[in-house]
């Protein structure tokens, strides 16, 4: 073995296991091992946010005896590192020959050939992976560790995709659904516990007829079978005196954030055209709610979301910006600027100004009415979280209604079978 040979080994090391050690130990036979440790954001592009942050993973890898150096790899594109490092060898598991990393592999081979390097592929260690280990650990996920995930996502991803989940079954879909593109895998990063859908599932109007205790029960069922962070839609938060109970309950459950809106009185859904009778809270009183949540929460990882209704109630941009500044100073961690317009024009005008102030906090979009707006457009305009706030229930209702009508029409279920999930598919989802 020539000690001056450079062996590059790209790794995520979400959870260190024997498969990683096998690759590193075999790489050492060829020369000096340089680990390309993927950043949190790079990992999150292909998988969920890693269980351990980059600094923790760095310490673990650094402690391994056969590792000479660690380089931070911020992207799955190897071009920059390979052209600068010019390793003699690149060692990788052979599991990337198929699937989404196939093209990345081809590009690596091309770059190595250019620099007279060689690819060495190690047979994949069967039945061992970070993903499988994480799946087996779902029952050991603590509320405290779960709460922190959303804050870490804010630091790691360009935009966090959150899907409404009104039941454990819809939560499992949000947890597991993936869409494979040429360069990455699309998936949801978290779930939204919506007051609208929670009420609708219970057959009650969305006017706070469903109390928090009832919602917490359903929330616990979702948390029991999923691992992704949840943002809780708390309407206006309720009475000031009750807020500490709400916050403590949410933290104990493992919820990552609360979202409260600055309207008072009997709730009227913000998407209704008629907002007559709806009133906006005073800035002073709403800030008291934010300050109380900040004082009550046990951890800074539990995020405080302030939802501004200025556009909904016709108060305009100036009022929205004034409130955003005050709410940010009071302790809000994220700001939701709400709109019922069919275009994002007014929320983008808000973000353009707010992003340039010292009061800026990550912005949240709920594009229920301006649904043509793409995530790339939201990113470009400074939004960090997008919430698809009611789509799972809206999709389920017509599907169930059509199924029921189909059975009535045909006086049997045979015609329906090809249009619905098989029992086996449902069983596999829940497994």
C-alpha positions in Angstrom: 0.0 0.0 0.0 1.3 3.4 -0.9 0.5 5.9 1.8 0.4 8.8 -0.5 -2.6 7.4 -2.3 -5.9 9.3 -1.6 -9.0 7.3 -1.2 -12.3 9.3 -1.2 -15.3 7.8 0.6 -18.6 9.8 0.5 -20.9 9.0 3.4 -24.0 10.3 5.2 -23.5 8.3 8.3 -27.0 9.1 9.6 -26.6 6.2 12.0 -23.1 4.5 12.1 -23.4 0.8 11.5 -21.3 -2.1 10.4 -21.9 -1.4 6.7 -20.1 2.0 7.0 -17.2 0.4 9.0 -16.9 -2.3 6.3 -16.5 0.3 3.5 -14.0 2.4 5.5 -11.9 -0.6 6.5 -11.7 -1.8 3.0 -10.9 1.7 1.7 -7.9 1.9 4.1 -6.2 -0.9 2.1 -5.8 1.4 -0.8 -4.4 4.5 0.9 -5.2 7.5 3.0 -9.0 7.6 3.7 -10.7 11.0 3.2 -14.4 11.0 4.1 -16.7 13.2 2.2 -19.3 13.7 5.0 -22.6 14.9 3.5 -24.1 18.0 5.1 -27.5 18.0 6.7 -29.0 19.8 3.7 -27.4 17.3 1.3 -28.8 14.3 3.2 -32.2 15.9 3.4 -32.4 16.2 -0.4 -32.5 12.4 -0.7 -33.7 11.3 2.7 -35.3 12.7 5.8 -33.2 15.1 7.9 -30.5 12.9 9.6 -31.1 11.8 13.1 -27.8 13.5 14.2 -26.7 16.9 13.0 -23.5 17.4 10.9 -21.3 18.3 13.9 -22.4 15.2 15.9 -21.8 13.0 12.8 -18.4 14.7 12.2 -17.2 13.8 15.8 -18.3 10.2 15.4 -16.5 9.7 12.0 -13.4 11.6 13.2 -13.0 9.1 16.1 -12.7 6.2 13.7 -9.1 4.9 13.5 -8.9 4.5 9.7 -10.1 8.0 8.9 -7.3 10.5 8.0 -9.4 13.5 7.0 -13.0 14.7 6.7 -14.3 17.0 4.0 -17.8 18.5 4.1 -19.8 17.6 1.0 -22.7 20.0 0.6 -24.2 18.4 -2.5 -24.6 15.0 -4.1 -22.8 16.4 -7.2 -19.2 15.2 -6.8 -17.8 17.4 -9.5 -16.2 20.2 -7.4 -14.6 17.9 -4.9 -13.3 15.3 -7.3 -11.8 18.0 -9.6 -10.0 19.7 -6.6 -9.1 16.6 -4.6 -8.2 14.4 -7.6 -8.3 11.1 -5.5 -6.6 8.0 -6.7 -9.7 6.0 -5.7 -13.3 6.5 -4.8 -14.9 3.8 -2.6 -18.6 3.4 -2.6 -21.2 0.7 -1.8 -22.6 -0.9 -5.0 -26.2 0.0 -4.1 -26.0 3.1 -6.3 -25.9 1.1 -9.5 -29.6 1.3 -9.7 -32.2 4.0 -8.8 -31.8 7.7 -8.3 -28.0 7.7 -7.9 -27.3 5.8 -11.1 -26.6 9.0 -13.1 -24.4 10.3 -10.2 -22.4 7.1 -10.4 -21.9 7.5 -14.2 -20.7 11.1 -13.7 -18.3 10.0 -10.9 -16.8 7.3 -13.3 -16.3 10.0 -15.9 -14.6 12.4 -13.5 -12.3 9.8 -12.1 -11.3 8.7 -15.5 -10.4 12.3 -16.4 -8.1 12.5 -13.4 -6.8 8.9 -13.8 -8.7 7.7 -10.7 -10.5 4.5 -10.1 -13.9 3.5 -8.7 -14.0 0.7 -6.2 -17.4 -0.6 -5.3 -18.0 -2.6 -2.1 -20.9 -5.1 -2.0 -23.8 -3.6 -0.1 -24.1 -5.0 3.4 -27.5 -6.7 3.3 -30.2 -6.1 5.8 -28.3 -3.2 7.3 -29.0 0.5 6.5 -29.6 3.7 8.3 -33.1 3.8 7.0 -34.0 0.4 8.2 -32.5 1.1 11.6 -34.4 4.4 11.9 -37.6 2.5 11.0 -37.1 0.0 13.8 -36.5 2.9 16.2 -39.9 4.5 15.7 -41.2 3.1 18.9 -38.2 4.6 20.7 -38.6 8.1 19.4 -39.0 10.4 22.3 -41.2 13.5 22.3 -38.2 15.7 23.1 -36.1 14.4 20.2 -39.1 14.8 17.8 -39.8 18.4 18.8 -36.3 19.5 17.6 -36.6 18.1 14.1 -38.4 21.1 12.6 -35.9 23.6 13.8 -33.1 21.5 12.3 -35.0 21.4 9.0 -35.2 25.2 8.9 -31.4 25.2 9.0 -31.0 22.4 6.4 -33.6 22.8 3.6 -34.4 25.4 1.1 -38.1 24.8 1.8 -40.0 22.6 4.2 -43.0 20.8 2.7 -45.8 20.2 5.2 -48.9 18.1 4.5 -52.2 18.2 6.4 -52.8 15.0 8.3 -56.2 14.5 10.0 -55.8 10.8 11.0 -53.2 8.2 11.6 -53.8 6.8 8.1 -53.2 10.2 6.4 -50.2 10.6 8.7 -48.7 7.4 7.4 -49.2 8.6 3.8 -47.4 11.9 4.7 -44.7 9.8 6.4 -44.0 7.4 3.5 -45.0 8.9 0.2 -42.1 9.7 -2.2 -41.7 10.9 -5.7 -38.5 10.1 -7.5 -37.1 12.8 -9.9 -33.9 12.6 -12.0 -31.8 14.3 -9.4 -33.6 13.9 -6.1 -36.4 12.3 -4.2 -39.4 14.5 -3.3 -41.1 13.8 0.1 -42.9 15.7 2.8 -40.9 17.0 5.7 -43.7 17.3 8.2 -47.4 17.4 9.0 -50.0 20.0 9.7 -52.7 19.4 12.3 -55.5 21.6 10.9 -58.4 22.9 12.9 -60.5 22.8 9.8 -59.9 19.2 8.9 -59.9 18.0 12.6 -63.4 19.6 13.0 -64.6 18.3 9.7 -63.6 14.7 10.5 -65.7 15.0 13.7 -68.6 16.4 11.8 -68.4 19.8 13.4 -68.0 23.4 12.0 -64.6 25.1 11.9 -65.5 27.6 14.6 -63.7 26.2 17.6 -66.6 23.9 18.4 -64.0 21.1 18.8 -62.0 21.8 21.9 -58.2 21.2 22.2 -58.6 18.2 24.4 -60.5 16.3 21.7 -57.9 17.4 19.1 -55.0 16.3 21.4 -56.5 12.8 21.5 -56.4 12.5 17.7 -53.0 14.1 17.5 -51.6 11.5 19.9 -52.8 8.7 17.6 -51.0 10.3 14.6 -47.8 10.8 16.6 -47.9 7.2 17.7 -47.3 5.8 14.2 -45.2 8.6 12.5 -41.8 10.2 13.1 -42.0 13.5 11.1 -42.6 16.8 12.9 -46.0 18.3 13.4 -47.2 21.9 13.3 -50.4 22.4 15.4 -53.0 24.9 14.1 -54.3 26.4 17.3 -56.6 29.1 15.7 -56.2 32.1 18.0 -54.7 30.1 20.8 -57.8 30.4 23.0 -57.9 32.3 26.3 -54.6 33.6 27.7 -55.1 31.7 30.9 -55.4 28.4 29.1 -52.3 28.8 26.9 -49.8 27.3 29.3 -51.8 24.1 29.5 -52.0 24.0 25.7 -48.2 24.5 25.3 -47.2 21.9 27.9 -49.6 19.4 26.4 -48.2 19.9 22.9 -44.6 19.6 24.1 -45.4 16.4 26.0 -46.9 14.9 22.9 -43.9 15.8 20.8 -45.4 18.5 18.6 -42.7 20.8 17.0 -44.6 24.1 16.6 -47.8 25.9 17.4 -49.4 28.4 15.0 -51.7 31.0 16.4 -53.6 33.6 14.4 -54.2 37.3 15.4 -58.0 37.2 15.2 -60.4 37.3 18.2 -64.0 36.3 18.8 -65.8 33.4 17.4 -63.7 31.9 14.6 -64.7 32.4 11.0 -62.5 30.5 8.5 -60.2 32.9 6.7 -61.0 31.6 3.3 -64.6 32.7 3.5 -65.2 35.8 1.3 -67.4 37.3 4.0 -65.3 38.4 6.9 -67.9 40.7 8.4 -67.8 40.4 12.2 -64.3 39.1 12.2 -61.9 41.2 14.3 -58.2 41.4 14.5 -56.5 41.3 17.9 -54.6 44.3 19.1 -50.9 44.1 18.6 -50.3 44.5 22.3 -52.7 41.6 23.3 -51.4 39.2 20.6 -47.8 39.9 21.7 -48.8 38.9 25.2 -49.8 35.5 23.8 -46.5 35.1 22.1 -44.6 36.2 25.2 -46.5 33.7 27.4 -45.8 30.8 25.0 -42.1 31.8 25.0 -42.1 31.8 28.8 -44.0 28.6 29.1 -42.2 26.3 26.6 -39.5 24.0 28.0 -37.3 24.2 24.9 -36.4 26.7 22.2 -36.8 23.9 19.8 -40.6 24.2 20.2 -41.4 26.9 17.6 -43.8 29.7 18.0 -45.7 30.6 14.8 -47.5 33.9 14.4 -50.2 34.0 11.7 -51.0 37.5 10.4 -54.5 38.1 9.1 -54.0 41.7 7.8 -54.6 40.8 4.2 -57.6 38.6 5.0 -59.3 41.5 6.9 -58.4 44.2 4.4 -55.9 45.9 6.6 -53.2 45.9 3.9 -49.4 45.7 3.7 -48.5 48.4 6.1 -50.5 46.8 8.9 -49.1 43.4 8.1 -45.5 44.6 8.3 -46.1 46.5 11.5 -47.5 43.3 13.1 -44.7 41.2 11.8 -42.1 43.4 13.4 -44.0 43.4 16.8 -44.6 39.6 16.7 -40.9 39.0 15.9 -39.8 41.2 18.8 -42.2 39.4 21.1 -40.6 36.0 20.3 -42.3 34.5 17.3 -39.9 32.0 15.5 -41.8 31.8 12.2 -44.3 34.1 10.5 -47.3 33.0 8.4 -48.6 35.8 6.2 -52.0 34.7 5.1 -53.9 35.5 1.9 -57.1 34.4 0.2 -56.2 35.9 -3.2 -55.8 33.8 -6.3 -52.2 35.0 -6.8 -49.3 35.4 -4.4 -48.8 39.0 -5.3 -49.6 40.5 -1.9 -47.6 37.9 0.2 -44.6 38.4 -2.1 -44.9 42.2 -1.7 -44.8 41.5 2.1 -41.8 39.2 1.9 -39.9 41.6 -0.3 -39.9 44.2 2.4 -39.9 42.0 5.5 -36.8 40.0 4.4 -34.7 43.2 4.4 -35.5 44.1 8.0 -33.7 43.0 11.1 -36.9 41.5 12.4 -37.1 38.9 9.7 -38.1 35.4 10.7 -38.7 32.4 8.4 -41.9 32.9 6.4 -44.7 30.4 6.0 -47.1 30.1 3.1 -50.5 28.4 2.9 -51.2 28.4 -0.9 -54.8 27.1 -0.7 -56.2 29.8 -3.0 -53.0 30.6 -5.0 -52.4 27.0 -5.8 -50.6 27.7 -9.1 -47.7 29.0 -7.1 -44.7 26.6 -7.3 -42.4 25.8 -4.4 -39.5 27.3 -6.5 -41.4 30.6 -6.6 -41.9 30.5 -2.8 -38.2 29.9 -2.3 -37.2 32.7 -4.6 -39.5 35.1 -2.5 -38.0 34.1 0.8 -40.5 31.5 2.1 -39.1 28.6 4.2 -42.2 26.5 4.9 -45.2 25.7 2.6 -48.3 24.1 4.2 -50.7 22.1 2.1 -53.3 22.7 4.7 -56.4 20.7 3.8 -55.8 18.6 0.7 -55.8 15.2 2.2 -59.4 15.6 3.5 -60.5 17.3 0.3 -59.2 14.4 -1.7 -60.7 11.8 0.6 -64.2 13.2 0.7 -65.1 13.0 -3.0 -63.4 9.7 -3.3 -65.5 8.2 -0.5 -68.7 9.8 -1.8 -68.0 8.4 -5.3 -67.4 5.0 -3.9 -70.6 5.0 -2.0 -72.6 6.2 -5.0 -70.9 3.5 -7.2 -72.1 0.8 -4.8 -75.7 2.1 -4.8 -75.7 2.4 -8.6 -74.5 -1.1 -9.3 -76.0 -2.9 -6.2 -72.6 -4.5 -5.7 -68.9 -3.5 -5.2 -67.3 -5.3 -8.2 -67.2 -2.2 -10.4 -65.5 -0.3 -7.7 -62.6 -2.7 -7.0 -60.3 -1.5 -9.8 -60.7 2.1 -8.7 -59.7 1.7 -5.0 -56.8 0.3 -3.0 -56.7 -3.4 -2.4 -56.9 -4.7 1.2 -53.3 -5.9 0.8 -52.2 -2.3 -0.1 -53.8 -0.9 3.0 -52.3 -3.7 5.2 -48.8 -3.0 3.8 -49.2 0.7 4.5 -50.0 0.1 8.1 -47.4 -2.6 8.6 
